[in-house]
Amino acid sequence: MKVSIVGITGYSGLELLKILNNHKKVQVVSIHATKEVGQCISDIYPHLTDQCDLVIEAFDAAEIMSKSDLVFFATPSGIASHLSEPFVEAGFPVIDLSGDHRLSATSYSEWYAKEPAKQAILDQFVYGLAEFTDVKGKKFIANPGCYATATELALLPLVQAEVLEKDSSIIVDAKSGLTGAGKGLSDSSHFVNVHDNYVTYKLNKHQHIPEIEQALHLFDADLLPIQFSTSLLPINRGIVSTSYLKVKEGVSQEAVQMIFEKAYADKVFVRLSKGLPDLHQVLGTNYTDIGFQVNEKTGILTVISVIDNLIKGAAGQAVQNLNLMMGWDEAEGLPVQATYL
């Protein structure tokens, strides 16, 4: 299968290229960006020498469709929403790693403060949380966000099982490495502000909040709004999502274990930790590791999920969705051995 990548010079685009280079059924035939057009990708990123020597091209929808079978968008928000239309109109498959096709037009405008794609275009996309969405045979997939992936995989089995108290909000404290903020320069991501520091940002305003609530409401429309905070860790990559949930009386550690085991028994890329997971277990992989503890005195269940934000939270899940879309082995091309150190 021949594919193109739009947004190649971002962190997710580069990670996507790396994964697809190891995919037995895929050939990357063109790469696109708004900067460095005409330059060889391996001249800009020497680690790609002899791995990929494609020249970066300007975006041209017709040209992409003439040489490829599918296009990935690994662009910042506000770009794919305008570039996807000719592909959708032509019935040409799209997997969008950005947030541009995850929400309704109204919700997108509110949370992203950008002009949305047409609602008719948005209606064509399916939200591709790989463990919960059947994307086989679909043509247009909105890849979930990184915080959303980690948080939804921790919460959805519990919402499905109806073990949460109805009158209590879910509290989520999520933390990300700096690659989650993208490559754009800003004071908040400057080395001297991040190094040896801990910074909370976008409190109650993060764009993944409506995405998470949208997924949870598919299983419980009456669920209260979540309390969601995001912070930067002084590390390159990785997400830790810690959720606090009030469970119904009598819900035990063993009961929660059974819920998660049932939900993920046949899911290749979700693992239940014997204890509480840490980032070293998943960095460099497409895994989500989940651990939990019930406090019998307070009735509070704490669930911790960890992912590599650039892989399971972006490029890896996009390739997982490609595999599922095409009916291939779900794990084809995806990294499963952690870098650990």
C-alpha positions as CSV (number, residue, x, y, z in Angstrom):
1,M,0.0,0.0,0.0
2,K,1.4,3.4,-0.9
3,V,0.8,6.3,1.5
4,S,1.7,10.0,1.9
5,I,2.4,12.0,5.0
6,V,1.4,15.6,5.3
7,G,3.2,17.4,8.2
8,I,6.3,15.4,8.0
9,T,8.6,17.7,10.0
10,G,6.6,17.6,13.3
11,Y,7.3,15.1,16.1
12,S,4.3,13.0,15.2
13,G,5.1,13.1,11.4
14,L,8.6,11.9,12.0
15,E,7.4,9.2,14.4
16,L,4.9,8.1,11.8
17,L,7.6,7.8,9.2
18,K,9.8,5.8,11.5
19,I,7.0,3.3,12.2
20,L,5.9,3.0,8.6
21,N,9.5,2.3,7.5
22,N,9.2,-0.9,9.4
23,H,5.8,-1.9,8.1
24,K,5.8,-4.8,5.7
25,K,2.7,-3.8,3.8
26,V,3.3,0.0,3.4
27,Q,5.5,2.2,1.3
28,V,5.8,5.9,2.0
29,V,5.9,7.5,-1.4
30,S,5.6,11.2,-0.6
31,I,6.1,13.5,2.3
32,H,4.8,17.1,2.6
33,A,5.3,20.2,4.7
34,T,5.1,24.0,4.4
35,K,8.7,24.4,5.3
36,E,11.9,22.9,3.9
37,V,10.1,22.1,0.7
38,G,12.6,20.8,-1.9
39,Q,15.0,19.5,0.8
40,C,15.8,15.8,1.4
41,I,14.4,14.7,4.7
42,S,17.6,12.9,5.6
43,D,19.6,16.2,5.1
44,I,17.4,17.8,7.8
45,Y,17.3,14.8,10.1
46,P,20.5,12.8,9.6
47,H,19.2,9.9,11.6
48,L,17.1,9.1,8.6
49,T,20.1,8.6,6.3
50,D,19.6,5.3,4.3
51,Q,16.2,5.0,6.0
52,C,14.3,7.6,4.0
53,D,15.7,9.9,1.4
54,L,12.5,11.4,0.1
55,V,12.4,15.0,-0.8
56,I,9.8,17.2,1.0
57,E,7.1,18.3,-1.3
58,A,4.6,21.1,-1.2
59,F,1.0,20.0,-0.5
60,D,-1.0,19.2,-3.6
61,A,-4.1,17.0,-3.0
62,A,-4.4,15.9,-6.7
63,E,-0.8,14.9,-6.8
64,I,-1.1,12.9,-3.5
65,M,-4.1,11.1,-4.8
66,S,-2.4,10.3,-8.1
67,K,0.5,8.5,-6.4
68,S,-0.9,7.2,-3.1
69,D,-3.7,5.0,-1.7
70,L,-4.1,6.9,1.6
71,V,-2.9,10.1,3.2
72,F,-2.0,10.8,6.9
73,F,-2.3,14.3,8.3
74,A,0.2,14.9,11.1
75,T,-0.3,18.6,11.1
76,P,-1.0,21.2,13.8
77,S,-4.7,21.9,14.5
78,G,-6.4,24.1,12.1
79,I,-4.7,22.8,8.9
80,A,-6.2,19.4,8.1
81,S,-9.7,20.9,8.6
82,H,-9.1,22.9,5.4
83,L,-7.0,20.4,3.5
84,S,-9.1,17.2,3.9
85,E,-12.2,18.2,1.9
86,P,-10.9,17.2,-1.6
87,F,-9.9,13.8,-0.3
88,V,-13.3,13.2,1.3
89,E,-15.1,14.4,-1.8
90,A,-13.1,11.9,-3.9
91,G,-13.6,9.1,-1.4
92,F,-9.8,8.9,-0.8
93,P,-8.8,7.5,2.6
94,V,-7.6,9.8,5.3
95,I,-6.2,9.2,8.8
96,D,-6.0,12.5,10.7
97,L,-3.7,12.7,13.7
98,S,-4.7,16.2,14.5
99,G,-7.8,17.3,16.4
100,D,-9.5,18.7,13.4
101,H,-12.0,15.9,12.8
102,R,-12.7,14.6,16.3
103,L,-15.5,17.1,17.3
104,S,-18.6,18.7,15.9
105,A,-18.0,22.0,14.1
106,T,-19.6,23.9,17.1
107,S,-17.5,22.2,19.7
108,Y,-14.3,22.5,17.7
109,S,-14.8,26.2,17.3
110,E,-15.4,26.6,21.0
111,W,-12.4,24.6,22.2
112,Y,-9.9,25.1,19.5
113,A,-10.8,28.7,18.6
114,K,-10.3,27.9,14.9
115,E,-12.5,27.7,11.9
116,P,-13.8,24.1,11.7
117,A,-14.2,21.8,8.7
118,K,-17.6,21.7,7.2
119,Q,-20.0,19.6,9.3
120,A,-20.7,17.5,6.2
121,I,-17.0,16.6,6.1
122,L,-16.8,16.0,9.8
123,D,-19.8,13.6,9.6
124,Q,-17.7,11.3,7.3
125,F,-15.1,10.7,10.0
126,V,-15.1,8.0,12.6
127,Y,-13.4,8.5,16.0
128,G,-10.7,5.8,16.0
129,L,-10.0,4.8,19.6
130,A,-8.6,1.5,18.4
131,E,-9.7,-0.7,21.3
132,F,-13.3,0.5,21.2
133,T,-14.1,1.5,17.5
134,D,-14.6,-0.8,14.6
135,V,-12.8,0.9,11.8
136,K,-12.5,-2.0,9.4
137,G,-13.4,-0.8,5.9
138,K,-13.8,2.8,7.0
139,K,-12.2,5.5,4.9
140,F,-11.9,8.5,7.2
141,I,-10.5,8.2,10.7
142,A,-10.0,10.9,13.3
143,N,-7.1,9.6,15.4
144,P,-7.6,10.3,19.1
145,G,-5.5,12.8,21.1
146,C,-2.7,11.7,23.4
147,Y,-4.3,12.7,26.7
148,A,-7.6,11.4,25.5
149,T,-6.2,8.0,24.6
150,A,-4.6,7.5,28.0
151,T,-7.6,8.7,29.9
152,E,-10.4,7.0,27.8
153,L,-8.7,3.6,28.0
154,A,-8.5,4.0,31.8
155,L,-12.2,5.1,32.2
156,L,-14.3,3.5,29.5
157,P,-14.4,-0.1,31.0
158,L,-15.6,1.4,34.3
159,V,-18.2,3.6,32.7
160,Q,-19.5,0.6,30.7
161,A,-19.6,-1.6,33.9
162,E,-21.7,1.1,35.7
163,V,-19.7,1.0,38.9
164,L,-19.3,4.7,39.3
165,E,-21.4,6.9,41.7
166,K,-23.7,9.1,39.6
167,D,-23.4,12.2,41.7
168,S,-19.6,12.4,41.6
169,S,-17.4,13.9,38.9
170,I,-14.4,12.1,37.6
171,I,-11.1,13.9,38.4
172,V,-8.2,13.4,36.0
173,D,-4.7,14.7,36.7
174,A,-2.7,14.2,33.5
175,K,1.0,14.9,32.8
176,S,2.9,14.9,29.6
177,G,6.4,15.2,28.3
178,L,7.3,18.3,26.3
179,T,6.9,16.7,22.8
180,G,3.1,16.8,23.5
181,A,3.3,20.5,23.1
182,G,4.6,20.2,19.5
183,K,7.6,21.9,17.9
184,G,6.3,25.4,18.0
185,L,8.5,27.8,20.1
186,S,6.9,29.5,23.1
187,D,7.9,30.8,26.5
188,S,6.0,28.0,28.2
189,S,8.1,25.3,26.4
190,H,11.4,27.1,26.7
191,F,14.1,25.0,28.3
192,V,14.7,27.3,31.2
193,N,10.9,27.2,32.1
194,V,10.5,23.5,31.8
195,H,13.8,22.1,33.0
196,D,13.7,21.2,36.8
197,N,10.1,22.5,36.9
198,Y,6.5,21.3,37.0
199,V,4.0,23.4,35.1
200,T,0.2,23.1,35.1
201,Y,-1.4,24.6,32.0
202,K,-4.8,25.0,30.3
203,L,-6.7,24.2,33.5
204,N,-10.3,23.4,32.6
205,K,-9.6,24.6,29.1
206,H,-7.7,21.8,27.4
207,Q,-9.1,20.8,24.0
208,H,-9.1,17.1,24.9
209,I,-11.8,17.7,27.6
210,P,-14.7,17.6,25.1
211,E,-13.1,14.7,23.3
212,I,-13.0,12.6,26.4
213,E,-16.5,13.6,27.5
214,Q,-17.8,12.8,24.0
215,A,-16.3,9.3,24.3
216,L,-17.6,8.7,27.8
217,H,-21.1,9.9,27.0
218,L,-21.5,7.2,24.3
219,F,-21.7,4.8,27.3
220,D,-23.4,7.0,29.9
221,A,-25.1,10.1,28.6
222,D,-25.8,11.3,32.2
223,L,-22.2,11.4,33.3
224,L,-21.2,14.6,35.0
225,P,-18.5,16.9,33.5
226,I,-15.0,15.7,34.3
227,Q,-12.5,17.8,36.2
228,F,-9.4,17.6,34.0
229,S,-5.9,19.1,34.6
230,T,-2.8,18.9,32.4
231,S,0.8,19.5,33.4
232,L,4.2,19.4,31.8
233,L,6.9,17.1,33.0
234,P,10.6,18.0,32.3
235,I,11.0,14.9,30.1
236,N,10.9,14.4,26.3
237,R,7.9,12.1,25.9
238,G,5.3,10.1,27.8
239,I,1.9,10.6,29.4
240,V,0.7,9.7,32.9
241,S,-3.0,10.0,33.4
242,T,-4.2,9.6,37.0
243,S,-7.9,9.4,37.5
244,Y,-9.9,9.5,40.7
245,L,-13.4,8.0,40.7
246,K,-16.0,7.5,43.4
247,V,-17.2,3.9,43.0
248,K,-20.4,2.3,44.3
249,E,-20.4,0.7,47.7
250,G,-19.0,-2.8,47.7
251,V,-16.9,-2.4,44.5
252,S,-13.7,-4.1,45.4
253,Q,-10.2,-4.4,44.0
254,E,-11.0,-7.8,42.7
255,A,-14.2,-6.5,41.0
256,V,-12.3,-3.8,39.2
257,Q,-9.6,-6.3,38.2
258,M,-12.3,-8.4,36.6
259,I,-13.8,-5.4,34.7
260,F,-10.5,-4.5,33.2
261,E,-9.6,-8.1,32.4
262,K,-12.9,-8.6,30.5
263,A,-12.6,-5.3,28.6
264,Y,-9.0,-5.9,27.4
265,A,-8.8,-9.7,27.3
266,D,-8.3,-9.7,23.5
267,K,-6.7,-6.2,23.1
268,V,-3.1,-6.5,21.9
269,F,-1.9,-3.1,23.1
270,V,-3.4,-2.7,26.6
271,R,-1.7,-4.4,29.5
272,L,-2.8,-4.5,33.1
273,S,0.1,-3.9,35.5
274,K,0.5,-6.1,38.6
275,G,1.3,-2.9,40.5
276,L,1.1,0.8,39.5
277,P,2.7,1.4,36.0
278,D,5.4,3.9,35.2
279,L,6.6,5.5,32.0
280,H,9.7,3.3,31.5
281,Q,7.3,0.4,30.8
282,V,5.8,1.9,27.7
283,L,8.2,4.5,26.2
284,G,9.1,3.5,22.6
285,T,6.1,1.2,22.4
286,N,2.4,1.3,21.3
287,Y,1.3,-0.1,24.7
288,T,-1.0,1.4,27.2
289,D,-0.3,0.1,30.7
290,I,-3.0,0.4,33.4
291,G,-2.9,0.0,37.1
292,F,-5.4,0.8,39.9
293,Q,-6.1,0.8,43.6
294,V,-9.4,0.9,45.5
295,N,-9.4,2.8,48.8
296,E,-11.9,0.8,50.8
297,K,-12.1,3.6,53.4
298,T,-13.0,6.4,51.1
299,G,-14.6,4.5,48.2
300,I,-12.2,6.2,45.8
301,L,-10.7,4.2,42.9
302,T,-7.4,5.6,41.5
303,V,-6.5,4.5,38.0
304,I,-3.2,5.2,36.4
305,S,-2.5,4.8,32.7
306,V,0.7,5.4,30.9
307,I,1.5,5.7,27.2
308,D,4.1,7.1,24.9
309,N,2.4,10.2,23.6
310,L,4.1,10.1,20.2
311,I,3.3,6.4,19.6
312,K,0.1,5.2,21.2
313,G,-0.9,8.8,21.6
314,A,-0.4,9.7,18.0
315,A,1.6,7.9,15.2
316,G,1.4,4.3,16.7
317,Q,-2.4,4.4,17.1
318,A,-2.7,5.9,13.6
319,V,-0.9,2.8,12.2
320,Q,-2.9,0.5,14.4
321,N,-6.0,2.1,12.9
322,L,-4.6,1.6,9.4
323,N,-4.0,-2.1,10.2
324,L,-7.5,-2.5,11.5
325,M,-9.0,-0.5,8.6
326,M,-7.3,-2.8,6.1
327,G,-8.0,-6.0,8.0
328,W,-4.2,-6.7,8.5
329,D,-2.5,-8.0,11.7
330,E,-3.2,-5.2,14.2
331,A,0.4,-5.2,15.5
332,E,2.0,-5.0,12.0
333,G,4.9,-2.6,12.1
334,L,4.3,-1.4,15.6
335,P,7.0,-1.2,18.2
336,V,6.5,-3.4,21.3
337,Q,9.8,-3.3,23.1
338,A,10.3,-0.4,25.5
339,T,13.4,1.7,25.4
340,Y,13.2,1.5,29.2
341,L,16.3,3.6,29.9
